Amino acid sequence: MSQMTCKSLAIITLAGVIIQMIGLSLFVWGFFPVKPALTGVSGPESYRAPAFDSDENYGNISLPPHQLRSLYQDLSGIPPSFDRLILLVIDGLPAEFVLGKDGNPPRKAFMEAMPYTQSLLANGMAIGYHAKAAPPTVTMPRLKAMVSGAIGGFLDVAFNFNTQAMADDNLLGQFSSIGWKMVMHGDDTWLKLFPGLFTRHDGVSSFFVKDTIQVDQNVSRHLVDELSRDDWNLLILHYLGLDHVGHIGGRTSLLMAPKLAEMDEVVKMIHTSILTRENDQGWTLLVVVSDHGMTENGNHGGSSFEEADSLALFVGLRGHVSDYKSATQNTVQQVDIAPTLALLLGVPIPKNNVGVLIAETFDQLKDDHQLRALELNSWQLFRLLDAQISCLSCANISLNDFSDGQPSITTECNDSLEKMFCRLYMNAAVLHSTWKSKKVSQSSSWEDYNSTVIAYHKFLKTASEWLSSRATDKPVDLLAFGVTAMLLSCLVLLSLTLHMGREINLVEKLHHYHSNNDMQMCFLDEIFVLGVILILVISMASSSMVEEEHYIWHFMTSSLFLILLRKTVQLLPAQNSLSKGTKNFKFQMCSVFVLLISGRILRGCHQGGVNWTHLPDISKWLENSGGVHVKTVQLVSVKYQENAFARSSYGATISAQMIYAVLGSTTVGTAVLLPWFMPIQISKVGSSRDIYSSISVPSDVKDKSLLMALKDSLYVIGWAYIFCWCLLQLLLQQPINAMPILLLLVQILTSLLHFSYSGLHHKEWVEISALYFLGMAGHFALGNSNSLATIDVAGAFIGISSHSTLLSGVLMSIITYASPLLVLFALVVYMSVKGCLVTQNVDSGHLLQTMLGLPCLVPLTLNSILLTAYTIVLLLMRNHLFVWSVFSPKYLYVCATSVCIYVGIFVLATTGTYTYLVLGKRKMMQVSIINDRR
């Protein structure tokens, strides 16, 4: 069999990885494009009916703000209900905390913490809504939804950390066009979305989640002054403290009730100011909203009820709310806020809005004004439908085609979808026209009015649901090219892995290493690993299995080590002949039992997944037991964690930065300098970690000195990687994860010792696969899942004195992928404790190829198979009900895992290659010196 050179292997592997990265980028760009939006902004044409027989082109009307405001009032036919708006945003506040859930009031502690807000609801002075937020439930896309009524692209979850100016039509732009003066205090996301729009502002970063006090005090200190001024029309107050409390301690945090009480005082202060200044300032509307909710752990980003349950509370409406239940048990979509505020405040509805006005907020208006509001909303949605459905043409429909509200449609478009929208729209228009005619003749009735309202709501709801759920058109050629590239990459990496496996297997056969009995027993573990991959691929098509993927990894990892235990027992008769073999057997048995016990404990640390987070586990027990039990399993992170929660964390930040510097310099210094100082002894005595000697070595390393020095160097460097990485995790992870980190370290140590004593009884690719499985099981044991809500945002800002998207993203990745990267770093040690099989008459580069080949290729191949398979699954599930709530978040995790594998393999390959080159150069220098002396 022809051998592949080390250089050829490296080039082909790199080419396969690059092809995979290109294919992945193309697929992500094609599957998650930026949602298309209509260009321009709504203007006077919004108050005219859509033209069926010609394209609308009213041109850009440039008028002074006061004239444009008057024009809007004349065209709208609805008198503005308010002339000032106070938008109070309480970040992360679940509506359940204020309005209750399923007909039940909020928790007693929460109700007692917000007495003034509850009194407003009880007295009919406010009406609240559970405003369902669309995923991803993070701040930036949710703010966009509230001010534009549009649902952004799914990748807005990534843009949330690097907010750009908003270019789409939105309420703030409409307010600015009519001359409104706007002021903002709080989350600086508003300043990034709307730069230069606020006359006064004081922004704070939303990502320093350790701060729960100053971040809100910075807003409240402006309240008295702003409420006394009359030089603004829109006042935005965005409080971040409650969201930060959730990130730190979850919904049940001891800080939650005091923070709610603080927000209640803010509501009281604002509403009292409105009441006292109402006579000379006109009508001011107070709207209390939240961008998203939070899980029991205080995180968000997914699509669960707890995360999507945001608040919309209207205070100051002149309508009458009959009872407390009517004021609290209402559900709307978060995007419904935009058209509601637009019509209440006298500006056009934003062009890309998909929301429906909240009917109860217009109860103070006359019947004709309420119908006019519904008409304007239906015109806007019809225009949006017309832009997205090429065949939507109602040109042949006349109002005379309807009799008693029942349409008789003959259109040029035969598709049922277009016909349905035309029928619903025209039905509402006919009923409205009929009602106006009857009103002129004073023959209209309540039934006529009610039928018109129902018809409008039926069209609005149907159009809104279709526009909200409609998948953006995806470029088929781009997706096909991306999938093809990933398939090609997968085949390349798989072929290389098989080639390396066959080459090693050939060397074993040439030297008659395996007995016939060994050959009969060596297939079960290999078949099981292949079966695990097949099960993972099949399970990806099930939304439930995606949500509870951790069960598969824990079960399969434990089963694989049980199979290795069985194999060890079967090999006992062959080892009994040697006393050393019996000792090794006992040690291998003990190591497997340690792996199984530690794995079971790790599984119990975080076993809730996505749907079963309410079940008890070790992490919840530690949280409920208090700090004493947590400190017993923490090592070095307690001191920093305590300081980080202090009011002034400057000292803690400096301490964390010093720890970063020490760990970084230790790791890099060891990897760079150790090969230059590792002794190269001219001796044929094997290393103590070389449990079995290599069968043969190249002639230029015949005394094994280079091989032993290489192994010794990698051994020390690998453990430096492992220990420094674990210490870093103790600093960054949640306190309750200190014990899982320790158990992962125990598993790594035990696995490496087990594989070193097993010799060649296990295939190398099986051992590396087992380590890969350990890393993925540990990933879920640290509390991660396939929901974006489990990402630990709090730890991503430890040691950062000023906000940095890059640094925070790096720390977040380090926390999330602590376990997989730990395993990849452990492969450096694995290379040093395993034997090196090479054939005769080869160059020394083959030594490097044999040592690095499978440790690099197996993780890349396993990840490539899973990545490619899930890409195909996502493509097939593009119209599935859970495509955005389950499959898409999982795909983001798969992409991030791929990046993690790339980084880990890069470190592994770079470390091995650099160490080999340095030692080889030193070896040549020693030989040259010896020759000169001769």
Secondary structure, DSSP 4 states (H G I P E B T S, - for coil): -PPPPHHHHHHHHHHHHHHHHHHHHHHHHHHSPPPP---S---GGGGSPPPSSS----------HHHHHHHHHHHH-S--S-SEEEEEEETT--THHHH-BTTBPPPHHHHHH-HHHHHHHHTTSEEEEEEEPPSS-SHHHHHHHHHH-----TTHHHHTTS-----S--HHHHHHHTT--EEEEEETHHHHHSTT--SEEEEE-S--TT-SSHHHHHHHTTHHHHHH--S-SEEEEEE-HHHHHHHHH-TT-TTHHHHHHHHHHHHHHHHHHHHHTHHHH--EEEEEE-S----TTS---S-SHHHHEEEEEEES--S---SHHHHHS-EEEGGGHHHHHHHHHT-PPPTT------GGGGTTS-HHHHHHHHHHHHHHHHHHHHHH-TT---TT--GGGEETTEE----S---HHHHHHHHHHHHHHHHHHHHHHHHHTT---HHHHHHHHHHHHHHHHHHHHHHHHPPPP--HHHHHHHHHHHHHHHHHHHHHHHHHHHHHHHHHHHTT-S-HHHHHHSHHHHHHHHHHHHHHHHHTT-HHHHHTHHHHHHHHHHHHHHHHHHHHHHTHHHHTTSHHHHHHHHHHHHHHHHHHHHHHHHHHHS--TTT-TTS--HHHHHHHH-HHHHHHH-SSSHHHHHHHTSS--HHHHHHHHHHHHHHHHHHHHHHHHHHHHS------PPPTT-SS--S---GGGTTSHHHHHHHHHHHHHHHHHHHHHHHHHHHHS-GGGHHHHHHHHHHHHHHHHHHHHTTTSS-HHHHHHHHHHHHHHHHHHTT--SSGGGS--GGGGTT-SS--HHHHHHHHHHHHTHHHHHHHHHHHHHHHHS-----SS--THHHHHHHHHHHHHHHHHHHHHHHHHHHHHHHHTTTSTTIIIIIHHHHHHHHHHHHHHHHHHHHHHHHHHHHHHHHHHHHHHHHHHHHHH-
